[in-house]
Amino acid sequence: MYQVVYSRLVKAQTRSRAPQARADLRRTAELIAASPWQGQHWRGASPEYRSLPFGTSGLVVYLIREQAATVVVLELVWVGR
């Protein structure tokens, strides 16, 4: 199991979101903690950078720090918003 931590940007992004969006993010964080490599490789970056859809229109961008057993959620993207 990996520890999931959030960047300052993500913390700021979630403050302004509806409770449902925050709940969706929490559920996705649980999935990432259990199996971080399930996400899709992120835009030509090194393999440790991943993305995973969440909720109805969100995308989580994160970095896997294998040696520290940590996942850093770097950014949230809302599609069509």
MOUR-V220389 format. One record per residue. N is the residue number from 1. RES is the residue in one letter. OMEGA is omega as a letter, one per 30 degrees, with the letter a starting at -180 (NA if undefined). Layout:
n: (N:N)
res: (RES:RES)
omega: (OMEGA:OMEGA)
This chain:
n: (1:2:3:4:5:6:7:8:9:10:11:12:13:14:15:16:17:18:19:20:21:22:23:24:25:26:27:28:29:30:31:32:33:34:35:36:37:38:39:40:41:42:43:44:45:46:47:48:49:50:51:52:53:54:55:56:57:58:59:60:61:62:63:64:65:66:67:68:69:70:71:72:73:74:75:76:77:78:79:80:81)
res: (M:Y:Q:V:V:Y:S:R:L:V:K:A:Q:T:R:S:R:A:P:Q:A:R:A:D:L:R:R:T:A:E:L:I:A:A:S:P:W:Q:G:Q:H:W:R:G:A:S:P:E:Y:R:S:L:P:F:G:T:S:G:L:V:V:Y:L:I:R:E:Q:A:A:T:V:V:V:L:E:L:V:W:V:G:R)
omega: (l:l:l:l:a:l:l:l:a:l:l:a:a:a:a:a:l:l:l:l:l:l:l:l:l:l:l:l:l:l:a:l:a:a:a:a:l:l:l:l:a:l:l:l:l:a:a:l:a:l:a:l:l:a:a:a:a:l:l:l:a:a:l:l:a:a:l:a:a:l:l:l:a:a:l:l:l:a:l:a:NA)
